Amino acid sequence: MKPLVFLVAFSLAAYSQVAAEANRGYRTAEQRANITRNLTDPHRDQRQKPKELVAALNLKPGMAVADVGTGAGYMLPWLSKAVGPQGKVIAEDIFPDFLDAAKKTAAKAKLQNVSFVLGTEKDVKLPKSCCDLILSLDAYHHFDYPGQMLSSIGRSLRPGGRFVIVDFYKRPNAMPNGRATEHIRIDVDDVIKEVESFGWRLVSRAEHIPDSQYILTFKKR
């Protein structure tokens, strides 16, 4: 009976909301407006290191990349420059007000190769086979329905495409505010196990910011 019990429990976890604590501060427009101000803090580059992150992604001119959970569009100028004018960047989020903020970011930077998609908590709503790489920066821990989200991400990748998770460790000092142990739902090893359980294969693992953020790269099996 134990294997059956485990399978039932795993199936329920796969289709239930699991990121309640992480998403508690995103419920109202006022909360998201406060988050937008933090996401667009001009000092964020010093701690997020976007230049180094883009280098780690190994993007090439002409590629198509999606920023899932784009928020205020912080990474859009960096991704847009990396893929060049012949490339394409898709900014995805589940909140219209975040997408509005991302559109302002793109407009301010005069980005010509960025489009926007409103997803849901279960489906990124990206076109089928649209992307060479899909990035989730500080967003995977917000996935309430990781199995369904991963399935939709897989459909949106081209053959050989990569899904990259950049997120915080679930450790006391990983986040600037010291609340990673409450806010982050699972630590890196369990993220790997979770993603691989849904038909993905880990192809690389690295540390982005020491003791703070990691980079995981997956491909579909």
HELIX and SHEET records of a PDB file:
HELIX    1   1 LYS A    2  ALA A   14  1                                  13    
HELIX    2   2 ALA A   20  ASN A   23  1                                   4    
HELIX    3   3 ARG A   24  TYR A   26  5                                   3    
HELIX    4   4 ALA A   29  LEU A   39  1                                  11    
HELIX    5   5 ARG A   44  GLN A   48  1                                   5    
HELIX    6   6 PRO A   50  LEU A   57  1                                   8    
HELIX    7   7 LEU A   76  VAL A   83  1                                   8    
HELIX    8   8 PRO A   96  LYS A  108  1                                  13    
HELIX    9   9 TYR A  140  HIS A  142  5                                   3    
HELIX   10  10 PRO A  146  SER A  156  1                                  11    
HELIX   11  11 ALA A  180  HIS A  183  1                                   4    
HELIX   12  12 VAL A  188  SER A  197  1                                  10    
SHEET    1   A 7 VAL A 114  LEU A 118  0                                        
SHEET    2   A 7 LYS A  88  ASP A  93  1                                        
SHEET    3   A 7 ALA A  64  VAL A  68  1                                        
SHEET    4   A 7 CYS A 131  LEU A 137  1                                        
SHEET    5   A 7 LEU A 157  PHE A 168  1                                        
SHEET    6   A 7 GLN A 213  LYS A 220 -1                                        
SHEET    7   A 7 TRP A 200  ILE A 209 -1                                        
END                                                                             
